[in-house]
Amino acid sequence: MAKETPRESLGQGKVVGSSDKALEIELADLGERRWVPRSVLHDDSEVYDDDDNKEGEVFVHQWWATKNGLV
C-alpha cells in the first residue's frame, strides 16, 4: 500500500491567474493571493486547474505549506 502524502488545507480559494507551472490563487481565509506550484497541489485539493476546478478548498503538500510559512 502506498504511503499517503501529508496535506495541509489553505482554506477556500479561487484561481485568479495561471501559468504552465503554477496557479495564482486568491485564498479567502488568509486574505491574500499566492502563486502555488501545480506540483504541490495535493490529490485531495478541490482547486487544481484554471478551467473547471478553480474554486473550492485548497490542499497542498504539508512540507510546502510549512516551508512557505502558511502553517
N, C-alpha and C positions, 0 to 999 in steps of 0.2 A: 504494500500500500504506500502510495506517495505521501510524503510529508507536506502538509498544507503550509503555505507561506503566511506568516503572521500579518495581519492587516490593521489599519487604523482608519477610522472614519474622520473625514474632514467636514462632515455635515452636508447640508443641502448645497448643491451647486448648479451652475448653468454655464455652458460653453459660450464664450463671447468672442473667441478667436482661435485660430489653429495654424499649425504648420505641419510639415511631414512628420516631425518627431515629438511634438508637444501640443497640448491643448491649453488655451488660456481660459481659466475657469473662475467665474465670479462666485466666491464662497460666502453664502449668506450668513452662516454662523460666525465666521471670522471677520466679516465686514471688509473683505479685500479681494483683489484679483491675484491669482497665482498662475504662472506657467507650470504645468505639470507634465513631465515626460510621459508619453504614451506607455513606455516600457515599465513604469512603476504603478500604473493603474492596476489594482487588484481585480481578479476574476469576478469578485462579488460586486464591483462598482456598477451602479446604475448609469453612470456617465462614463462613456468610453469612446465616443466619436462625435463629429460635428454635424452629423446628419440626423438619424432617428433617435439616438440615445444621448441627447445633450442636456437633459435636466434630471435631477434626482440626487440620491445620496452618493457621495464620492468616497470610495475606499481606495487607499493606496497601500503599498508595501510599508510595513511598520518602520523598517530601517530608514527609508527615505523621509518619512514624516519626522522621525527623531532627528536625523541629520540636518533637516531644514527648520528645526525649532517649532514644529507645528503641534507637538505634544508635550 
